[in-house]
């Protein structure tokens, strides 16, 4: 799968329905005409970079709520792996071990260059220094991250797939699109 999403700003966001880690159904169409939705695609729960991204989103989540937005964060870990942690986060934590929603949004894989990119290495060191250790590898080891913002009208405001494993937007950057 290509590294760049085939979706772009102005496109109608593909609808989907999937269970989050707590067992509740998350559907993009449930928020149409009601809230802006941020979709954040990470790798897996044991990824130190992803663990840091989850904590950063948790800290910044009041900003999403203040702007009338919700967030859904996808990981390739199985539900049983992330179910216990789901209550720790104010956003929807969504296990997608088969990569179904990743595929719908065109969030693909990188190669060795993406894994060994200076930004990936720097993000990994930063996450490790903040106490986030490598855990069990799950899903696609070459998975790239992605960030999407869907407006209340169902149109994509932001469609972005990272160039390497450390290339997610910071929560403040995502908030600038809401």
C-alpha positions, 0 to 999 in steps of 0.5 A: 500500500502506498505511503500517501493517503488517496483521500484529500481535503474536501473529499467526503470521509468514508464512513465506517463502524467499529467497536472501540476498546471498551466495546462501544460502537464508534461510527463516523456517521454518528457525528455528522452535523454534530461534531468534528472528528479527529482520526489518529492512526498509530502503530500498536500499543507496545510502540514507545512512540505511540505510547507517547502520542497517546499520552500527549493526546490525553493531556491535550484532549480538553482542547478537542472538547472545547472546540466541539470535537471528538477523537478516535485513535486507532492501534493495530493491537487486539482488543484484549490487549488495549481493553484495560487501558481504554478507560485511561483515555478520554477519547475512543481507543480503537483496536484495528488489528486487521488494519481495516480502517487503516486501509479505508483511509489509505494509511499504508506502510513504509519501508526500512527508510521510514523505520530508520529515518532520523525523525523515527529514531529521535521520536523513539529516543524521546519516548524512551527517555520519557519512560515509554518502553518497547512492548509487544510488537503487533500488527504491521511492523512497517505501519505508518501513522496518519492524521485526519480531521473530518468536519461536521459536514462529513468532508475531510479537512485534513488528510495526512499520512506520515512519511516515517514511523515518528511522523504523527502530528502533535495534538496542537497541530491537529487542533489547528485544523478544528 
